[in-house]
Amino acid sequence: MSTAPAILWGPDSFAGLASPDTSWLWHGFLARGNITLLTSQWKSGKTTLVSVLLSKLQTGGDLAGLALAPACALVLSEESPDHWARRNARLRFGPNIGWICRPFTGRPSVDAWNDLIDHIASVARDRHIRLLVIDPLASFMAGGSENDPAAVLATSIRSSDSPPRASPSSSSTTRAKATSRSARPHAAPAPSPAPPIS
């Protein structure tokens, strides 16, 4: 049985649905409770930008002249911990950032992806995660590719439906990956508790 979507007639129908003010993690770019897709040609600096943002999240302040709120973040990365250790030597990430590096041996199945998102949602509740970075989204597209709109939508909706609605910032590339469709997740330890951010 399908449910027909609601039709909103006239601008007054939005009045009760719209939030009065947007709550920004990074003003103008990352709104709390929303999905943001950071996309461009590969090797153009998406992960570098996200890394700088992560390094500033412990205290907040500004990034590129725009206000940045302090927050805890979790990074789902195709890169090894060694890559992040080298970035840390330059940027000094705080204890408010956690990483899940290479959680799959190949492209995940839909079930494996959903299991990982459920795990991330649980960690987000416990650690008060306010930003989920998926870098790159193309490597984690469950059962599809980044050029398949249905697969992108299915992956994004599952991510945004898992409570709490962390704001994923996804870095996407167009590099092809020869991966298995039936990948199983590796056991990934949860990040250590982050100190409270005032």
C-alpha positions as CSV (number, residue, x, y, z in Angstrom):
1,M,0.0,0.0,0.0
2,S,1.5,3.3,-1.0
3,T,1.0,6.6,0.7
4,A,0.5,9.6,-1.5
5,P,2.7,12.6,-0.5
6,A,1.0,15.6,1.1
7,I,0.3,18.6,-1.2
8,L,1.0,22.0,0.4
9,W,-1.3,24.6,-1.1
10,G,-0.1,28.2,-1.0
11,P,2.7,29.8,1.0
12,D,0.7,29.8,4.3
13,S,0.9,26.0,4.3
14,F,4.6,26.3,5.1
15,A,4.1,28.5,8.1
16,G,3.7,25.6,10.6
17,L,6.5,23.5,9.0
18,A,9.4,26.0,8.7
19,S,11.8,26.4,11.6
20,P,12.0,30.0,12.6
21,D,15.8,30.2,12.5
22,T,18.5,28.1,10.8
23,S,21.0,26.7,13.3
24,W,24.4,26.7,11.6
25,L,27.4,24.6,12.4
26,W,29.4,26.4,9.7
27,H,27.4,29.5,8.8
28,G,26.0,29.4,5.3
29,F,27.4,25.9,4.6
30,L,26.5,23.3,7.2
31,A,23.1,23.6,8.8
32,R,22.3,21.4,11.8
33,G,19.9,18.6,10.9
34,N,20.5,18.8,7.2
35,I,22.5,17.0,4.5
36,T,25.3,18.9,2.7
37,L,27.0,17.5,-0.3
38,L,30.5,18.9,-1.0
39,T,31.3,17.9,-4.5
40,S,33.8,18.8,-7.1
41,Q,36.4,17.3,-9.4
42,W,38.7,14.8,-7.7
43,K,41.9,16.1,-6.1
44,S,40.5,19.6,-5.9
45,G,40.8,19.9,-2.1
46,K,37.5,18.6,-0.6
47,T,39.2,16.4,2.0
48,T,41.7,19.2,2.8
49,L,38.8,21.7,3.4
50,V,37.0,19.1,5.6
51,S,40.2,18.4,7.5
52,V,40.8,22.1,8.3
53,L,37.1,22.3,9.4
54,L,37.5,19.3,11.6
55,S,40.7,20.8,13.2
56,K,38.7,23.9,14.2
57,L,35.7,22.2,15.6
58,Q,37.1,21.7,19.1
59,T,36.9,25.4,19.9
60,G,34.9,26.8,17.0
61,G,35.7,30.4,15.9
62,D,35.7,31.1,12.2
63,L,36.6,29.3,9.0
64,A,37.0,31.3,5.8
65,G,35.6,34.4,7.6
66,L,32.4,32.5,8.6
67,A,31.3,31.5,12.1
68,L,32.0,27.9,13.1
69,A,30.4,26.4,16.2
70,P,32.3,24.0,18.3
71,A,31.0,20.4,17.9
72,C,31.9,16.7,18.0
73,A,32.2,15.0,14.6
74,L,32.6,11.5,13.2
75,V,34.4,10.8,9.9
76,L,33.6,7.7,7.8
77,S,36.7,7.5,5.6
78,E,38.0,5.3,2.8
79,E,41.5,6.4,3.9
80,S,43.7,4.5,6.3
81,P,44.4,5.8,9.9
82,D,48.0,6.5,8.6
83,H,46.7,9.2,6.2
84,W,44.8,10.9,9.1
85,A,47.8,10.6,11.4
86,R,49.8,12.6,8.8
87,R,47.1,15.2,8.6
88,N,46.9,15.4,12.4
89,A,50.7,16.2,12.5
90,R,49.9,19.4,10.6
91,L,46.4,20.3,11.8
92,R,46.1,18.9,15.4
93,F,42.7,17.4,15.6
94,G,41.0,17.5,19.0
95,P,39.5,14.6,21.0
96,N,36.1,15.7,19.8
97,I,36.7,14.0,16.4
98,G,36.3,10.2,15.8
99,W,37.1,8.2,12.7
100,I,35.8,4.9,11.2
101,C,38.5,4.1,8.6
102,R,37.8,1.6,5.9
103,P,34.9,-0.2,7.5
104,F,34.3,-2.4,4.5
105,T,36.5,-4.6,2.4
106,G,34.7,-3.4,-0.8
107,R,31.4,-1.7,-1.7
108,P,28.9,-2.5,1.0
109,S,25.6,-4.3,0.5
110,V,22.5,-2.3,1.5
111,D,22.2,-4.4,4.7
112,A,25.9,-3.8,5.6
113,W,25.4,0.0,5.0
114,N,22.2,0.1,7.1
115,D,24.0,-1.8,9.9
116,L,26.8,0.7,9.9
117,I,24.4,3.7,9.9
118,D,22.6,2.2,12.9
119,H,25.9,1.9,14.7
120,I,26.8,5.5,13.8
121,A,23.4,6.7,15.0
122,S,24.0,5.0,18.4
123,V,27.5,6.5,18.7
124,A,26.0,9.9,17.7
125,R,23.5,9.7,20.6
126,D,26.2,8.7,23.1
127,R,28.9,11.1,22.0
128,H,26.7,14.0,21.0
129,I,28.0,14.0,17.4
130,R,26.8,17.0,15.4
131,L,28.6,16.3,12.1
132,L,29.0,13.1,10.1
133,V,31.5,13.3,7.3
134,I,31.4,10.6,4.6
135,D,34.5,10.8,2.5
136,P,34.0,10.0,-0.3
137,L,30.4,9.1,-0.7
138,A,31.1,7.2,-3.9
139,S,33.1,4.5,-1.9
140,F,30.1,3.8,0.4
141,M,27.2,3.8,-2.1
142,A,25.3,0.7,-1.0
143,G,24.5,-1.3,-4.0
144,G,24.9,1.4,-6.6
145,S,27.0,4.2,-7.8
146,E,27.2,8.0,-7.4
147,N,25.8,8.3,-10.9
148,D,22.7,6.4,-9.9
149,P,20.2,9.0,-8.4
150,A,18.1,6.3,-6.8
151,A,21.2,4.8,-5.0
152,V,22.3,8.3,-3.8
153,L,18.8,9.1,-2.6
154,A,18.5,5.7,-0.8
155,T,21.9,6.1,0.9
156,S,21.2,9.7,1.9
157,I,17.7,9.1,3.2
158,R,18.9,6.2,5.4
159,S,21.6,8.4,6.8
160,S,19.2,11.3,7.6
161,D,16.5,9.0,9.0
162,S,18.8,7.5,11.7
163,P,18.3,9.5,14.9
164,P,19.7,12.0,15.7
165,R,19.9,13.7,12.4
166,A,23.6,14.4,12.3
167,S,24.5,16.8,9.4
168,P,26.6,14.7,7.0
169,S,29.0,16.5,4.8
170,S,29.8,14.2,2.0
171,S,32.9,14.5,-0.2
172,S,32.3,12.8,-3.5
173,T,34.7,11.8,-6.3
174,T,34.3,10.2,-9.7
175,R,37.0,7.7,-9.3
176,A,35.9,4.2,-10.2
177,K,36.4,1.5,-7.6
178,A,36.5,-2.2,-8.3
179,T,34.8,-3.5,-5.2
180,S,32.6,-6.4,-4.0
181,R,28.9,-6.0,-3.7
182,S,28.7,-8.3,-0.7
183,A,31.3,-6.6,1.6
184,R,31.1,-7.1,5.3
185,P,32.0,-4.4,7.8
186,H,35.2,-4.7,9.8
187,A,34.9,-4.3,13.5
188,A,35.5,-0.6,14.2
189,P,36.1,0.6,17.7
190,A,33.9,3.5,18.8
191,P,35.7,6.8,19.3
192,S,36.8,7.6,22.9
193,P,34.5,9.9,24.8
194,A,34.9,13.6,23.9
195,P,35.1,16.2,26.5
196,P,32.0,18.4,26.9
197,I,32.0,21.4,24.7
198,S,30.7,24.5,26.3
